[in-house]
Amino acid sequence: MFCPIINGKAGCGVVASNFEGTVIQAFLINLAPAPPASLGLPTQATFIAGAKNSVLLTSTGAITRVAWKFRSGTPWLTLVDNGNGTAILQGIPPAGTSGTFTTDVAPIAVGSTASLGPVFSPFPVKVVNEPTFVSSNIAAFTVGAPGSFAISASEGNIALVGTLPHGLSFAGGNPARITGTAAAGTGGQYQYDMTLTDPLGTPVTIYQSLKLNVYEAPTIISPSKATFPTGLPGSFAVTTTGFPGVSSQPLMPPLTPPTSPNQGKGMYFTVTGLPASLRASNLDPQGFATGTLTIQGTSLPGEACPRMVDITAQNGAGTTARQTLTLNIVGVTGPPPSGTKCDGAYNGVFEGNVTVASGQNCMFVGGEIRGSVDVIGGDFTLSHARVTGTVVIQGRSGFFIGPSSAIGGQLVIENVSSRVLRNPLCASTVAGDLLISDNAIPIEIGSHQASCAGNVFDRDVIIMNNTGSIQVYNNQIARTLSCRNNLSIAGGGNTAVFRVNQCIPFVP
């Protein structure tokens, strides 16, 4: 390449040569300065006195890198060049300040004629003097650990609407403060409204929401015993308390335990000792980690024996929860003969009534009882099976009914004392009335979790005088849903012709 004189101007050309000769392709290079930059939007801003304010400035017209210059006689204003053609003008006007303050800003395109000297544009900043919150609206406490969170405003008096979790207290003013040690069992996320009233007594109130996270280490609350029949699908849910339990986003493998509760990983489980046919996961269909670990699969005949399964749960808040689950894999023995105790896993047709007594573990999986069931102790499981008569569960008993099970008569659960921590009724059909009365155990009648779907009841559902917590979710009730005098009851997503007392909010 060379640069000859072309038409009296310095030009350049490309030379190509071979043994036949040489040719020259000439061309001109015209050099011009880069176009200048100018201030884009916005062209003015409004700041609030006593609060941290900022505004993003943009530039237009430049095709080369832009640098920003700034001059101002206002000491509380500063400019930060972002290095990408934008800048942030920021500052905290002193409390009580009002009026319009003008500062000068100049975006300068490298290589432009403006680079010989900045061309400043005036940028007005209007300051208004009104109360506003200046502190974060997210607070965090950990159960069992003393903590404090300050809430401040540019001016005015701060109040909080609502009742804080047990162990925490609120002191108003400015700054206001939440202090204390959150009590066990209060883990969760809470939403409050904060109000800020003008200090001059004028009727102006500013609202801001406050998100309060109370972190709590997990506790495994599901029973430490589970039974799976061989050759048939089985499922068992390991449930926990604690917060956080659910991740803030879907998780991708490899999964690692959280080191802090605010990482957004939710609950993390480890499981050792499962047979090869069973799998365990706490991810929901969307990939979010949850506080429930589901063990499921079809056990093989050669795996029939009791096993000790070690389970841990952690969420980054406090200590790791541990449980040794006794997993009893039993061979399906067929229908129990008449007159003997019901202690085993059965899938045939049994003619007659069944009584389950203390120490017995009676499972009907995929079979049928042509009669009634009286549970006066022990454990009773009905899975993909049918009872043509009534089922009555009393005393120190545990039970699991579902999924895809059916009861042709009444289902009565009454006066069951505290023996196990989870007693679900899931994805089943009951032709007669459901009566749940005077129980001291937690009972799930459907659930908001996929592991325990709602049920279909062809008559009335009556829930009364229970001291254990009751959940009533996503059930179809042909007649009346009646709840009264229950100490702790929650629900939603149910359908019913009539609903009474505590159940009124549970039906849309």
C-alpha positions in Angstrom: 0.0 0.0 0.0 1.2 3.5 -0.8 -0.2 7.0 -0.7 0.4 9.0 -3.9 -0.9 12.5 -4.9 -4.3 12.1 -6.6 -5.8 15.2 -8.2 -3.6 17.4 -6.0 -4.7 15.6 -2.8 -2.9 13.0 -0.7 -4.5 9.6 -1.4 -3.7 6.0 -0.9 -3.8 3.0 -3.1 -3.5 -0.8 -3.1 -0.7 -2.3 -5.2 -1.1 -5.8 -6.7 1.9 -7.4 -8.6 2.7 -10.7 -10.3 5.2 -11.8 -13.1 2.8 -10.2 -15.7 3.0 -6.7 -14.2 1.7 -4.3 -11.5 -1.6 -2.5 -11.1 -2.6 0.2 -8.6 -6.1 0.8 -7.2 -6.1 4.4 -5.8 -8.6 5.8 -3.3 -9.1 8.9 -1.2 -9.4 8.9 2.6 -11.5 11.8 3.9 -11.0 12.5 7.6 -13.6 14.3 9.5 -14.1 15.0 13.3 -16.5 12.7 15.2 -19.9 14.2 15.7 -20.4 15.9 19.1 -22.5 14.6 21.9 -25.4 16.4 23.5 -27.5 16.0 26.6 -30.4 13.6 26.1 -33.3 12.9 28.4 -34.2 13.9 31.0 -33.5 17.6 30.9 -34.6 18.2 34.5 -35.2 16.3 37.8 -37.1 16.6 41.0 -35.4 15.6 44.3 -36.9 15.3 47.8 -35.1 17.1 50.6 -33.5 14.9 53.3 -33.5 11.8 51.0 -31.0 10.1 48.7 -32.0 11.0 45.1 -30.5 10.1 41.8 -31.4 10.6 38.1 -29.9 8.8 35.0 -28.6 11.2 32.4 -28.3 10.1 28.7 -26.4 11.5 25.7 -27.3 11.6 22.0 -25.5 12.2 18.7 -22.2 10.6 19.6 -20.7 7.6 17.7 -17.6 7.5 19.8 -17.0 7.0 23.5 -18.6 9.7 25.7 -17.0 11.3 28.8 -18.9 13.5 31.1 -17.9 16.9 32.7 -19.8 18.5 35.6 -19.7 21.8 37.4 -22.0 23.0 40.1 -22.1 25.4 43.0 -24.4 23.0 44.8 -22.3 21.0 47.3 -24.7 18.1 47.8 -24.8 17.2 44.1 -22.3 14.8 42.5 -22.0 13.2 39.0 -20.8 9.6 38.3 -19.8 8.7 34.8 -21.0 5.2 34.0 -18.6 4.8 31.1 -21.3 3.8 28.6 -22.6 7.2 27.5 -24.7 7.7 30.6 -24.1 9.3 34.0 -25.8 9.5 37.3 -26.5 12.8 39.0 -27.1 12.2 42.7 -27.3 13.9 46.0 -29.1 14.4 49.3 -30.5 17.9 49.7 -30.4 19.0 53.3 -33.7 18.5 55.2 -35.9 21.6 54.9 -34.4 22.6 51.5 -36.7 23.7 48.7 -36.3 25.5 45.4 -34.7 25.0 42.0 -30.9 24.5 41.7 -29.2 24.5 38.4 -26.0 22.6 37.6 -24.1 22.3 34.4 -23.4 19.0 32.7 -21.5 18.2 29.4 -21.3 14.9 27.5 -18.1 15.0 25.3 -17.6 12.6 22.4 -14.0 11.5 22.0 -12.6 12.9 18.7 -15.3 15.5 18.2 -14.7 19.2 17.8 -16.4 19.6 21.1 -13.4 17.8 22.7 -11.5 21.1 22.3 -13.7 22.3 25.2 -16.8 21.1 27.0 -20.2 22.5 25.9 -22.2 22.6 29.1 -26.0 22.3 29.3 -27.9 23.7 32.3 -29.7 21.0 34.2 -32.3 22.2 36.7 -32.9 20.2 39.9 -36.1 21.1 41.7 -36.1 20.2 45.4 -39.3 19.7 47.3 -39.6 19.6 51.0 -42.0 16.7 51.9 -41.7 13.7 54.2 -40.4 10.5 52.6 -38.9 7.2 53.8 -35.2 7.0 53.4 -34.4 3.5 54.9 -34.7 0.1 53.3 -38.2 -1.6 53.2 -36.8 -5.1 53.7 -36.0 -6.3 57.3 -34.5 -9.6 58.4 -34.4 -11.4 61.7 -33.4 -14.9 62.7 -35.4 -16.9 65.2 -33.5 -17.2 68.5 -31.1 -14.3 67.8 -31.5 -10.7 69.0 -31.8 -8.2 66.2 -32.7 -4.6 65.4 -33.9 -2.8 62.3 -34.1 1.0 62.1 -36.7 2.8 59.9 -36.0 6.4 59.1 -37.5 9.2 57.1 -36.5 12.6 55.9 -38.9 14.1 58.4 -42.2 13.2 60.1 -43.3 10.5 62.5 -43.3 6.8 61.6 -45.9 4.2 62.6 -46.4 0.5 61.7 -49.7 -1.0 60.9 -50.2 -4.6 62.2 -48.9 -7.0 64.8 -45.3 -8.2 64.7 -44.4 -11.9 65.3 -44.0 -12.9 68.9 -40.8 -11.7 70.4 -40.5 -8.6 68.3 -41.6 -5.1 69.2 -41.9 -1.8 67.4 -41.0 1.7 68.7 -42.3 4.6 66.7 -40.8 8.0 66.0 -38.1 9.0 63.6 -36.1 6.9 63.4 -38.4 4.1 64.4 -37.1 0.7 65.3 -38.0 -3.0 65.3 -36.2 -4.9 68.0 -36.3 -8.2 69.8 -35.7 -12.0 69.4 -38.2 -13.7 67.2 -39.7 -16.7 69.0 -39.6 -20.3 67.8 -42.2 -21.1 65.2 -42.5 -17.5 63.9 -40.3 -18.1 60.8 -41.9 -16.8 57.6 -42.3 -13.7 55.5 -44.6 -10.9 56.7 -45.9 -7.8 55.0 -46.7 -4.5 56.8 -47.7 -1.0 56.0 -45.7 1.8 57.4 -47.1 5.3 57.7 -45.3 8.6 57.8 -47.2 11.6 59.1 -46.2 15.2 58.4 -44.6 16.6 61.6 -46.5 19.9 61.3 -49.7 18.1 61.9 -51.1 18.6 58.5 -53.4 15.7 57.3 -50.8 14.2 55.0 -49.8 10.5 55.4 -47.2 8.7 53.3 -47.4 4.9 53.0 -44.6 2.4 52.4 -44.7 -1.4 52.5 -42.3 -3.3 54.7 -41.2 -6.9 54.0 -40.1 -8.7 57.2 -38.2 -11.9 56.8 -38.0 -14.0 59.9 -35.4 -16.8 59.2 -35.8 -20.0 61.0 -33.8 -23.3 60.9 -35.8 -26.3 59.7 -37.4 -29.0 61.7 -38.6 -32.3 60.2 -42.2 -32.8 61.4 -43.3 -35.8 59.4 -43.4 -39.2 61.0 -40.1 -41.1 61.3 -41.7 -44.3 59.9 -43.0 -45.1 56.4 -44.1 -48.3 54.6 -43.8 -49.1 50.9 -45.3 -52.3 49.3 -43.3 -54.1 46.8 -44.4 -54.1 43.1 -46.7 -51.1 43.5 -46.1 -47.4 43.3 -45.5 -45.7 46.7 -44.9 -42.2 47.9 -44.0 -40.6 51.2 -43.6 -36.9 52.0 -40.9 -35.6 54.4 -42.2 -32.3 55.6 -40.4 -29.5 57.4 -41.0 -26.2 59.2 -38.6 -23.3 58.9 -38.0 -20.3 56.6 -37.1 -20.1 53.8 -38.5 -23.3 52.5 -39.1 -22.4 48.8 -36.3 -21.1 46.5 -36.8 -17.7 44.9 -36.0 -19.2 41.4 -35.8 -22.6 39.7 -32.6 -24.4 40.6 -30.2 -26.1 38.2 -27.9 -29.0 39.1 -25.5 -29.5 40.7 -27.5 -28.5 43.8 -25.4 -27.2 46.7 -26.5 -26.3 50.3 -27.2 -22.7 51.1 -24.7 -20.9 53.3 -27.1 -18.0 54.1 -30.9 -17.9 54.1 -31.0 -14.9 51.8 -29.3 -16.7 48.9 -32.7 -17.7 47.6 -32.0 -21.5 47.5 -34.8 -22.5 49.8 -34.5 -25.9 51.5 -31.7 -28.4 50.7 -32.0 -32.1 51.6 -29.7 -35.0 51.7 -30.9 -38.6 51.7 -28.8 -41.8 52.3 -29.9 -45.4 52.6 -32.7 -45.5 50.0 -33.0 -48.7 47.9 -32.1 -48.3 44.2 -35.8 -48.4 43.1 -36.7 -45.2 45.1 -35.9 -41.6 44.4 -36.1 -38.5 46.5 -36.5 -34.9 45.5 -37.9 -31.6 46.9 -38.1 -29.8 43.5 -41.6 -28.9 42.3 -42.5 -29.3 38.6 -41.2 -25.8 37.8 -37.8 -26.6 39.4 -38.3 -24.6 42.7 -36.9 -26.1 45.8 -39.6 -26.6 48.5 -39.7 -27.6 52.1 -41.2 -31.0 51.3 -39.0 -34.0 50.2 -41.0 -36.6 48.3 -39.7 -40.2 48.4 -41.4 -42.2 45.6 -41.0 -45.2 43.3 -41.9 -48.9 43.0 -40.0 -51.1 45.4 -38.7 -54.5 44.0 -39.5 -57.8 45.7 -35.8 -58.3 46.6 -35.8 -55.1 48.6 -38.4 -56.2 51.1 -36.9 -55.4 54.6 -36.7 -52.6 57.1 -34.2 -49.9 56.2 -32.8 -46.9 58.1 -32.8 -43.8 55.9 -30.8 -40.8 57.1 -32.3 -37.4 56.1 -31.0 -33.9 56.6 -32.6 -30.5 55.8 -31.0 -27.1 55.8 -31.9 -23.7 54.6 -28.9 -21.5 55.7 -30.6 -20.4 58.9 -29.2 -22.0 62.0 -28.5 -25.7 62.5 -29.2 -28.6 60.1 -32.3 -30.8 60.9 -31.7 -34.6 61.0 -34.0 -37.6 61.0 -33.6 -41.3 60.8 -36.6 -42.6 58.8 -37.5 -46.3 59.3 -38.5 -47.3 55.8 -40.3 -50.6 55.9 -40.5 -52.3 52.5 -43.0 -55.1 52.7 -44.1 -57.8 50.3 -47.7 -57.7 49.3 -49.2 -60.8 51.0 -52.7 -60.8 49.4 -56.0 -60.5 51.3 -55.9 -61.2 55.0 -57.7 -64.3 56.1 -60.9 -63.8 58.2 -60.4 -63.7 61.9 -56.7 -62.7 62.0 -55.1 -59.4 62.7 -54.5 -57.0 59.8 -50.7 -56.5 59.9 -49.2 -56.4 56.4 -49.6 -55.0 52.9 -52.5 -56.5 50.9 -53.9 -56.0 47.5 -56.6 -58.6 47.1 -60.3 -58.6 48.0 -61.2 -59.2 51.6 -64.8 -60.1 52.6 -65.8 -58.9 56.0 -64.9 -56.2 58.5 -61.3 -55.3 59.5 -60.0 -54.2 62.9 -56.6 -52.5 63.3 -55.2 -52.6 66.8 -52.2 -51.1 68.5 -48.9 -52.3 67.1 -50.4 -53.3 63.8 -49.6 -51.8 60.4 -52.4 -52.5 58.0 -52.1 -51.5 54.3 -54.5 -52.1 51.5 -52.9 -51.2 48.2 -54.9 -51.7 45.0 -57.3 -54.0 46.8 -60.8 -53.9 48.3 -62.4 -54.4 51.7 -66.0 -55.5 51.3 -67.0 -54.4 54.7 -66.1 -51.8 57.3 -62.8 -50.8 59.0 -62.4 -50.0 62.7 -59.0 -48.5 63.6 -58.4 -48.4 67.4 -54.6 -48.1 67.3 -51.7 -48.8 65.0 -51.4 -47.5 61.4 -53.9 -47.8 58.6 -53.1 -47.0 54.9 -55.5 -47.1 52.0 -53.9 -46.5 48.6 -55.6 -47.1 45.2 -58.0 -49.3 47.2 -61.7 -49.3 48.2 -63.7 -49.9 51.4 -67.4 -50.5 50.6 -68.6 -49.7 54.2 -67.6 -47.2 56.8 -64.2 -46.3 58.2 -63.8 -45.2 61.8 -60.5 -44.1 63.2 -60.0 -43.5 66.9 -57.5 -43.5 69.7 -53.7 -43.5 69.3 -53.8 -44.2 65.6 -52.1 -43.0 62.4 -53.5 -43.1 58.9 -53.0 -42.3 55.3 -56.0 -42.4 52.9 -55.2 -41.8 49.2 -54.5 -41.4 46.4 -57.3 -42.8 44.3 -59.0 -44.5 47.2 -62.7 -44.7 47.8 -64.9 -45.2 50.9 -68.5 -46.2 50.2 -69.9 -45.2 53.6 -69.0 -42.6 56.3 -65.5 -41.7 57.2 -65.2 -40.8 60.9 -62.0 -39.5 62.6 -62.6 -38.7 66.2 -60.7 -38.6 69.5 -57.4 -39.4 67.9 -54.6 -38.4 70.4 -51.2 -37.1 69.6 -49.2 -40.1 68.3 -48.0 -39.0 64.8 -47.4 -35.6 63.3 -49.0 -36.0 59.9 -52.3 -37.7 58.9 -53.4 -36.9 55.4 -56.6 -37.6 53.4 -55.6 -37.0 49.7 -57.1 -37.5 46.3 -59.8 -39.8 47.5 -63.6 -40.2 47.3 -66.0 -40.5 50.2 -69.6 -41.4 49.4 -70.9 -40.8 53.0 -70.4 -37.9 55.4 -66.9 -37.0 56.6 -66.8 -36.2 60.4 -63.6 -35.0 62.0 -64.2 -34.3 65.6 -62.3 -33.8 68.9 -58.8 -34.7 67.6 -55.5 -33.6 69.0 -53.5 -34.4 65.9 -52.8 -32.3 62.7 -55.0 -33.5 59.8 -54.7 -32.7 56.1 -57.9 -32.8 54.1 -56.3 -32.1 50.8 -53.4 -29.7 50.7 -52.0 -26.7 48.8 -49.1 -29.0 47.9 -49.0 -31.3 44.9 -48.1 -34.2 47.2 -51.7 -34.2 48.7 -54.4 -33.4 46.2 -58.0 -32.5 47.2 -60.8 -35.0 47.7 -64.4 -35.5 46.5 -67.1 -35.8 49.1 -70.6 -36.8 48.0 -72.3 -35.6 51.2 -71.4 -33.3 54.1 -68.1 -32.4 55.6 -68.2 -31.6 59.4 -65.1 -30.5 61.2 -65.5 -29.5 64.9 -63.8 -29.3 68.3 -60.3 -30.2 67.1 -57.2 -28.9 69.0 -54.8 -30.1 66.4 -54.2 -28.0 63.3 -56.6 -28.8 60.4 -56.0 -28.0 56.7 -58.9 -28.1 54.2 -57.7 -27.4 50.6 -59.0 -28.0 47.1 -61.9 -30.4 47.9 -65.2 -30.8 46.0 -68.1 -31.1 48.5 -71.5 -31.9 47.2 -73.4 -30.4 50.2 -72.3 -28.5 53.3 -68.8 -27.7 54.6 -69.2 -26.9 58.3 -66.4 -26.0 60.7 -66.8 -24.8 64.2 -64.8 -24.6 67.5 -61.5 -25.7 65.9 -58.4 -24.3 67.6 -56.3 -23.9 64.3 -57.9 -24.3 60.9 -56.9 -23.1 57.4 -58.1 -23.8 53.9 -58.9 -22.6 50.5 -59.9 -23.6 46.9 -62.8 -25.8 48.0 -66.3 -26.0 46.4 -69.5 -26.5 48.4 -73.1 -25.7 48.2 -73.1 -24.3 51.7 -70.3 -23.3 54.1 -70.7 -22.6 57.8 -68.8 -20.7 60.5 -65.0 -21.1 60.2 -65.3 -22.6 56.7 -66.9 -19.6 55.1 -63.6 -18.1 53.8 -62.4 -21.6 52.4 -64.9 -21.5 49.5 -64.6 -18.8 46.8 
